[in-house]
Amino acid sequence: MAREDLGEAGRLREENAELRARVAALEKALAERSDGRALDGAASNGAASNGAAPDGAALDGAASSGERRAGAHAALDGLPTALPALVHWRPDGTVTRWNDGAERIFGWSAGEAIGRRLADLVAADPVSPAAVRAFNFASEESRFAATASEARTREGHALLCRWTYAVLRDDRGDAREIAAIVDDTGDQRRRERTVLGRYQMLLQLVDNARSSIFVKDIAGRYVFVNRAYAQSLAKHAVELIGRDDRESPMPPEVVELVAEKEREVIAGGQVMQFEEALPVGDDRLHYFTVKFPIHDERGQPIGLGGIVTEITSLRRAEAERAALQEEIIAGQQAALRELSTPLIPLADGVVAMPLVGTIDSGRAEQIMETLLSGITSQGAHTAILDITGVRAVDTHVADALTRTARAAQLLGTRVVLTGVRPEVAQTLVTLGVDLSGITTLSTLQSGIAHALRHARR
């Protein structure tokens, strides 16, 4: 009968047991790596201990096809990339997926198993309807539950199997399939080969990651570091095992910053993701960091894991891009200011500035600056300010125009204000704007004619 353990404490106990086994294997492997020995020897010895006779008698012509398949699959057990046994079945028990690993354990081929009931194949129904209902996680979380049960092979041999399973649901939330990774836990040698093979695969995976990956115990001592992390500190990985950051090459101020954040992670009991900039020599390096507490079966923190990715080049590239963008924007704004306050020479000593749109304080200053600069550079005696295109004339606009005209008069330049429509004239009178010394005309054309006559005189 299946022994189901869906409680949080039971799940944590199983995960902790697996973690302890992996840590033990990791410490052994790291010691071997430090001596320059390859890890493949253990896998090779395991593969060689499958019971095959030197002359290949177990695979001779007298063997059955099932025995030949079993022998071929057994030869793959020690390989790090050997596929685990995968079985999928519908809630009614109908098998929908059965891979070579499942054939290795139970003896049934995929063609024989798919479409039949799981209980008829292995004499077990490992995941009950209640367990299916209790497994209520979204697929993207990639969560698993685990249970153990007795099962039987095609030939009737009894097995003790561990089923690490997930419930896959459809768009309505109904159970679509139960998907399980199956391990034969009764064969001690095979289990050791499987654990070692998977460990080798994971070790190569993390050792070839560009991010720094590490595990510390609750005292802050390193239990595991990958190659990238060791290289970042210019150390061999084994030199860091059992040491804490105070014994590492990191500067004391960096050690304290790291320790403070890790105390926060342990105290909070949750995964934390953050960016940090740490001083390294005369520079500051930027990192994206993920740190998480590791708990025992009682939920107590026993360590901390971390994945650290340096993003200094990315942040510098972003800063350079932002600076370049600011330069482009500043250039565009300067060009727009020039276009919004054009100064047009009409004749010797006569310039015109047609104004369009809204005049705010910034643009008013630009109008005055452009006009005065043009008057000085061209020696203008007459300047025409055309406000035909100005949307609205209020106190602010009127004040800007009069201040500009007064500044021009101080340079000895006559100012002609054109484009004064009836409603604009009424507004200027209502506002009490002092236009003394400023010639006002209704159109730009009349203003140009006036300025040219003045120029001929």
Protein Blocks (a to p, Z undefined) as FASTA:
>chain_A
ZZddfbfklmmmmmmmmmmmmmmmmmmmmmmmmnopafklmmmmmmmmnopafklmmmmm
kbcfklmmmmmmmmmmmpmklccddddddfkopafbdcfklmmmnopafklmgopafklm
nopafbafklmmmmccdfklopacddddddddfkopacdddddddddddfkopafbdcdd
dddfkbmmlmmmmmmmmmmmmmmmmmmpmbdcddddfkopafbdcfklmmmnopafklmg
opafklmmbdfklmmmmmmmmmmmmmnopacdddddddehjbccdddddddddddfkopa
fbdcdddddfklmmmmmmmmmmmmmmmmmmmmmmmmmmmmccddfbghiacdddehjddf
klmmmmmmmmmmmmmmnopabdcddfklpmbacfklmmmmmmmmmmmmmnopacddehia
fklmmmmmmnopafehiacdfbfklmmmmmmmmmmZZ
